[in-house]
Amino acid sequence: MLLSGRALRNLLLEAKPGIEFRERLIISPILDQENQMAEGSSSIDVRLGQKFQIPKRTKISYLDHLEEKHSEKIEQYKDEDFVPIGDHFVLHPRQFVLGETLEWIHLPHNLSAYVIGRSSWGRDGLVIATATGVHPGYSGILTLEISNIGEIPVYLWPGVTIAQLFIHRVEGTMEGDKDPSGHRGSTGPRSANAASKDRDIIMAFKNID
């Protein structure tokens, strides 16, 4: 079931005694409650944070997610930039960066979420996505994949509402206390090895005579 803006406000503001931290929905800071969780909406707007990871095209010639040292190599592939509130980051046409949400998010074990870009940005050629859905039990900021597919540069101002977080109830019981995404506790934009769990399977086929 998709939660409405009103239901999200109720969950975020509830302070029932005896509720453990990990069983609460937490999204913080919320700078404009009425607009970020507007009446009639089914999402909460999230804001752009201050950290960016920028690909460096001249550093490496390719990315191979099946390489054993891919995680080490990816660190050579990106620069990091911190943009103060009140300043902006310039995203040029056909440029891709990793950003982050300003909000820190915690989902209890009966809620999951996903993030999509706001259509008002999309109409200017800005595409915002996340690498995965947000699993129950996740705690941390969210990494945003940001691309400019338009024809002119776009200014990215930390603090602007840039995406929407849709939250669903999860049926059934979650086992254990582990976030399946592997990104729990994230404090900045983070790359990942998309094929880390597939290497042995692919290599097994490669070694067949």
C-alpha positions in Angstrom: 0.0 0.0 0.0 1.3 3.4 -1.0 1.3 5.9 1.9 -0.3 9.4 1.4 1.3 12.7 2.4 -1.0 12.8 5.4 -0.1 9.3 6.5 3.6 10.1 6.2 3.1 13.2 8.4 1.3 11.1 11.0 4.1 8.5 11.0 6.9 11.1 11.2 5.2 13.0 14.0 4.0 10.1 16.1 5.7 9.9 19.5 4.1 6.8 21.0 5.9 5.6 24.2 7.6 2.3 23.9 8.3 2.5 20.1 12.0 1.6 19.5 14.1 3.8 17.2 14.5 1.1 14.5 10.7 0.7 14.3 10.1 4.4 13.5 10.0 6.2 10.2 12.6 9.0 10.3 13.3 11.6 7.6 15.4 14.6 8.8 15.7 17.5 8.3 12.3 18.4 6.8 12.6 22.1 6.1 9.0 22.7 4.8 6.6 20.1 6.0 3.5 21.5 4.3 5.0 21.6 0.8 7.2 18.5 1.1 4.2 16.4 2.2 1.4 18.3 0.6 -2.3 17.3 1.0 -3.3 15.1 -1.8 0.2 13.9 -2.5 1.4 10.3 -2.2 5.1 11.1 -1.6 7.5 13.3 0.2 9.9 15.6 -1.6 13.6 15.2 -0.8 16.3 17.9 -1.2 19.7 17.8 -2.9 22.6 17.5 -0.5 26.0 19.1 -0.7 28.4 16.3 -1.8 29.0 15.2 -5.4 31.1 12.5 -7.1 32.2 13.5 -10.6 33.6 10.9 -13.1 37.1 11.6 -14.4 37.2 10.4 -18.0 41.0 10.7 -18.3 41.9 8.5 -15.4 40.9 5.0 -16.6 39.9 3.6 -20.0 37.0 1.4 -19.0 35.1 -0.1 -16.1 34.8 -3.9 -15.7 32.6 -4.9 -12.8 33.9 -8.5 -13.0 37.5 -7.4 -12.2 38.6 -8.5 -8.8 40.0 -5.0 -8.0 37.0 -3.1 -9.4 36.2 -1.5 -6.1 39.7 -0.1 -5.8 39.7 1.0 -9.4 36.5 2.9 -9.1 38.1 5.2 -6.5 40.5 6.4 -9.2 37.5 7.2 -11.5 35.8 9.9 -9.5 36.5 13.3 -7.9 34.6 14.5 -4.9 33.2 18.0 -4.6 31.5 19.7 -1.6 29.2 22.6 -2.5 28.1 25.0 0.4 24.4 25.9 0.8 24.0 29.1 -1.3 26.4 28.0 -4.0 25.8 25.8 -7.0 27.2 22.9 -9.0 27.1 23.2 -12.8 26.0 20.0 -14.6 26.9 20.2 -18.2 25.0 18.5 -21.1 25.6 14.8 -21.2 27.4 14.9 -17.9 26.7 12.4 -15.1 27.4 12.8 -11.4 26.4 11.1 -8.1 24.7 13.3 -5.6 23.0 12.8 -2.3 19.8 13.7 -0.4 20.1 16.4 2.2 17.8 14.2 4.4 18.9 11.3 6.5 16.4 8.5 6.3 15.5 5.5 8.4 12.9 2.9 7.4 11.4 0.5 9.9 11.0 -3.1 8.9 7.5 -2.7 7.7 8.2 0.0 5.1 10.2 0.2 1.9 10.6 3.1 -0.6 11.8 4.2 -4.0 12.9 7.6 -5.4 12.1 9.2 -8.7 13.0 12.6 -10.1 10.5 15.4 -10.1 8.9 16.0 -13.5 9.6 19.7 -13.3 13.3 19.0 -13.4 12.8 16.3 -16.1 11.3 18.8 -18.4 14.6 20.7 -18.3 16.5 17.6 -19.3 17.6 16.6 -15.7 17.2 12.9 -14.9 17.4 11.8 -11.3 17.3 8.1 -10.2 18.6 5.8 -7.5 20.5 2.6 -8.0 18.1 0.5 -6.1 14.9 0.6 -4.1 15.3 1.5 -0.5 14.9 -1.7 1.6 13.2 -2.0 5.0 15.7 -1.3 7.8 17.8 1.1 5.7 19.4 4.0 7.6 21.5 6.8 5.9 21.3 9.4 3.1 20.3 8.3 -0.4 22.7 8.4 -3.4 21.2 10.1 -6.4 22.3 9.4 -10.0 22.0 12.7 -11.8 22.3 13.2 -15.6 21.8 16.2 -17.8 20.4 14.9 -21.1 19.4 18.4 -22.2 21.3 20.9 -24.4 22.3 23.6 -21.9 24.1 23.5 -18.5 21.9 23.2 -15.4 22.7 24.7 -12.0 22.3 22.3 -9.1 21.7 24.2 -5.8 22.1 22.1 -2.6 18.8 22.4 -0.7 16.4 22.4 -3.6 13.7 19.8 -3.8 15.0 17.5 -6.5 13.2 14.1 -6.1 10.2 12.4 -4.6 10.3 9.5 -2.0 7.4 7.1 -2.3 6.9 4.8 0.7 5.1 1.5 0.8 4.0 -0.8 3.5 5.6 -4.3 3.4 3.5 -7.4 3.9 4.9 -10.3 5.9 7.7 -10.5 8.4 11.3 -9.3 7.6 14.0 -11.7 8.9 16.9 -10.4 10.8 18.2 -6.8 11.0 20.2 -6.5 7.8 19.6 -4.1 4.9 19.9 -6.1 1.7 21.2 -3.2 -0.3 24.5 -3.2 1.6 24.5 0.6 1.9 23.2 1.0 5.4 24.8 3.9 7.2 25.7 5.8 4.0 26.9 9.4 4.7 27.6 10.5 1.1 27.3 9.5 -2.5 28.5 6.0 -3.0 29.5 3.9 -6.0 28.8 0.2 -6.0 29.9 -3.0 -7.9 26.8 -4.0 -9.8 28.2 -7.4 -10.6 29.9 -8.3 -7.3 27.7 -11.3 -6.7 27.8 -12.5 -10.3 31.6 -12.9 -10.9 31.9 -16.5 -9.8 28.9 -17.6 -12.0 30.3 -15.8 -15.1 33.8 -17.1 -14.6 32.5 -20.6 -14.3 31.0 -20.4 -17.8 34.2 -18.8 -19.1 36.2 -21.8 -17.8 34.0 -24.4 -19.4 36.1 -26.2 -22.2 
